[in-house]
Amino acid sequence: MSLLTSHDILAAADRIHHLVARTPLLTSAAVDERFGREIVIKAENVQLTGSFKIRGAVNAVAALAPGSRGAGIVGASSGNHAQALALAARHFGAPATVVIPADAPDTKVQGIKALGAKIATYDRTTGRRDEIVHELSQQEGLSIVPSADSHPVIAGAGTAGWEMLRERPDLAAILVAVGGGGLAAGTALAASDRETKISVIGVEPAAADDTYRSLASGRRIRIPVPSTIADGLGHTQPGTLTFEINRRLLAGVVTVPEPVIADAMAWLWRHYRAAAEPSGAVAFAGLLHAADRLPPGPVGVILSGGNVDWTLY
């Protein structure tokens, strides 16, 4: 398959625009004053299924041949991609099976069940989820839709940044969470053909810094299964496709401590009335932690998800 470009993001936007929500941009005068610049939030927490993941899932399922869709689809996820895959499958009339951690947040589990997907679970500490997905694919003839490391998924994820830049082409930088790397890669691609330079900066929990380490070393580094409040970003190694794009196009990666992620959740509610899950708040945590390292000018932040259990919140 050829390399992805910004044209693939545009094609994905055209393909899925009627199947996903165009989420709002939020601003706060108090936050702007605090940072001495305009901060613009892309509120993907109010997207269908509560996160940006529906964008990539719909684009990927739409790209499958009708016969493959009809046989069923399968994918692994910490929870948000699973919900997105379940909704995308239901839209196209395809059966879906999702592989999620046994300790996935209950709000995500209930969302998956409500959308009618079959659930298989795994122990997060063993890291066997991809093996389980391949076993199910072979046994039941299911098409695999990865959570990030797939051209259609990356292109679909990039439509969030594409929408943001259509409304705010003056942004100097965009902060985006990095887990599997699909949202970061797609956002970087969306920004890559702009006349003025836009720095797309990834943000990871310091406890789950596989992309930070990999970019620093120039090769994909595997880390032990991380322990972080941001359950959606607990990856152990960047994807092959996402790493190559992020290595070329990201301006850098910022790592943030766990308490700053919790602070970001509070800031987002206090100033924008936006409920964010920890993974969804990580990009804003990057602003709190490293505002002095950003280029001058308005900054965009992608709030990537809002599926959080109340007790954790």
N, C-alpha and C positions, 0 to 999 in steps of 0.2 A: 504494500500500500504506500502511496506517495506521502511525502511530508505534508503535515497540516499547515494551512496558512490562514490569514484573516478571512479569506474568501469562504473557507469552510465554516467559520463562525456565522458569517452572513447567510450562508445557505441553511444552516441549522435554525437560525432565527426565523427565516421564511417558512421552514418546515413545521415548526412547533408553536408559532405565535398564537394560534387559536386553541392550543391545548394547555398552555401555561398562563399564569398571571403575570402581568407587567407590574412588578412590585414598585412601591413608591420610594422616592428619595427623601430622607428626613434631615432636618437641620435643627440646630439649637444655638441661639444667640449666646447663651451662657458658656457653652463648650467652645464656640468660636472665640469668645473673649479670653477664655482660659488659655487657649493655645496660640492666640494671636494670628489666626488664619481661619478660613472657612473649612469646616469638617462636614462632609456629606456622607450619609449612611444609606446604603442600598439594603432595604429591609426584606431580605429573603426569608426571614422568619414568618412572614405572612404569605409565603408562596404556597401553592398546593402541596399537601402533605407536610408542610411546615419547614421545608428547607429547599435549597437550590437544586437538590439531587433530581427532582422531577425533570429538569431540563435535559440532563444527559440521558436519563432513562427513557424518556419519550423519544428522543432523537435516535437512540440505539435500537429500540424496539421497532420504530418506524422503518429503520434501514434493513431489517430482516426480511427475507423472502416470505411471502404469505404462508407457504408450507412449513417453514421453520417456526414461524410464530405459532401456527396452529398446533404443532407438536408440544409446545411449551417452552418456557424460559426459566433460567435459574441464575442466581447471583448471590454473592456473599456481601455482608454489610454489618456495620456496628448497629444499624437500625434505620437510618434515614434513607439510604439507597434502597433498602428492602421495602420500605413504604412506597417510595417512588416507583420501584419496579412493579409492585403490586398494582398501583393505580394505572401505570402505563399498560400493563398486561390486560387489565380489565377494560381499558378503553379500546384495545385492539381485539378483544375477545379471545385472549390467549391465557392458558393456565400458567400460573407462576409458582415457583418454589424458591424460598429464600433461606439462606444459611446465616444465622445470627448467633452472637455469644449467648450462653445460657444466662448471663447476668445483664443482658441488655435492659435499659430503662423500661419500666412498665408502660410508660406512655407510648413508646415506639412499638412495643409488642402488641398493645391493644390496637394501635393504628393499622398494623399489618393484618391482624386478624379481621378487623372490620372491612378491609379491602379484599378479603377472600383468598389470600395466598396461603399455600402450605408452608409450614415452618419446620426447619431442621436446626438443631442447636449444636454448639460445640463449646469446649472449654477454652476460654480466651487465652489461658496461659500456655496451651499446647501449640497454638498457631496452626492447626490443621485445617483451617476453613477452606483453603483453596483445594486441598486434596478431596475434601468432602464434595465440593462443587463439581469437580471433574468426575468423581465417582457417580454422582447423581446424573450428570450429563450423559455419561456413557451407558448407564443402566436404563435410563428412561428416555433417551433421545432428546434431551433438552438443549436449547441453545444458551450459551453462557453470555451474560451481560455483566461485565466487570463494573465495579463501583467507580473506577477512575481510569485504569490503564487500557483505554480503548479509544480509537479515533472518534467514533460517533459520540461517545460519552464526553470526551474532552471538548469537542465542538459544541455540544449542547450546553455544557457547563459555562462555556465562554460567553453565552448569550446574556448572562447576568451583567458581566462587565461591558459588553457591547451596548446594552440598554443604557447603562450608567453613562457611558461616554457619548451616546447620542444626545442625552440631556445636558451633560456637563463636559464638553470637549476641552474645557480650560483646566481640568485637573492636572496638577503637577505630579501626583503620585496616587497609587491605589494600594491599600493594604488588604491582603487576602490570606485566609487561613490555609495551611498546608497539611493535609493528611496523606491521602493517596496522591495528591498533587494535581488532580484533574481541574479543579476550579482555578488554581494558580496558573496552570499551563494555558487554559482557555482564556483567562483574563489577559495574560501576557500576549497571547496571539491577537486578541481583539484590539489591544493597544499598539500592536507592532507596526501598523501602517499609517499611524497618525503623522501629520506634518510636524507637529511639535512633540518633543520627547516626553513620554509619560513613564515614570519609574514604577513598575509593578513590583511590590515587595512582599515576599511571603512571610508568614508568622507561624511559628510552631511553639508548642509547650517545650520548655527547657528539658522536661522529663521525656519527651518524645521527639528528639531532634535528629531523626535519621536523614532528612533532607539537608539540614544545615551541615551535618558532618559529611554527607555525600558531596555536596557542592564544594566544600572546602578541600576535599581530597581529590575531586575530579572523577570519582567513580562511585557506584552505588554501594553504600555501606549498610550492613545489617546490624541492628542493635537488639538487645534483649527486649522481650515484651514489656512495654513501658507501663508505669502506673501513673495515670493522670486523670484529673477531674474531667478533662475534655475527652470523653470516651470515643468520640468519632474521629479523633486524630491519633489514636494509639497504634499507628503503623510501625512495622519493624524495618521496612526498607522501601525506598521510593520505587514506583513502577518504572518499567523500562522506557515506555513512550513518554511518560510525564517527566522523567528525569532529563531526558534529552532536550525536551522543549524548555524546561525550567533552567537547565544549565545554560542554554543559549540566550534566554530572554529575560529571566528575572534579574532585577537590579540587586538582589540580595535576599537573605532570610534573617529575620529577627527572632530570637528565642525569648520566651517570657516565663517567669516563675508562676507557680500555681496561685499564690495569693493575688497576683495582678489579674489573672483570669477572673477570679471572683469579683475583684474590684470593677472590672470591665462590665460584668453582668449588672452590677449596681448602677454604674454610670448610665448604661443604656436604658435602664428603667427610669431612673431619676430624671434624665434630661430628654429622652425621646419617647417615654412610655412604651418601650420595646422590650418584650420578654425574650431573652436569648438563652439558649442552652450554652454550657461552657464552651463547646467546640465553636458554636456560632459567635461567641464573644471574643474569641482569640485574636481576631484581626484588630478589634478595638483595643485589646490589651497591648498590642504592638504599638498603638498610638500612645497609650499611657506610659509605656516603658521606654520608648525610643523616639519621641517626637523631635528631639534635638538632632536626630540623624536623618531627618527627612528633607528633601529639597524644598525650597521656599515655594509658597503658593497653596492653592486649595488642595485638600487631601480627601480622597474617597476611601470609604471603609465598607467592605462587604460583610454585612451581618448574615452569616450563611445559614443559620438555622435556629429554631425556637422550640424544639421538642425536648422539654426538660420535665422531669418528675417534680411535683410540687415540693416534696420533702427535701430534695436536693436543692431546689431553687431557694 
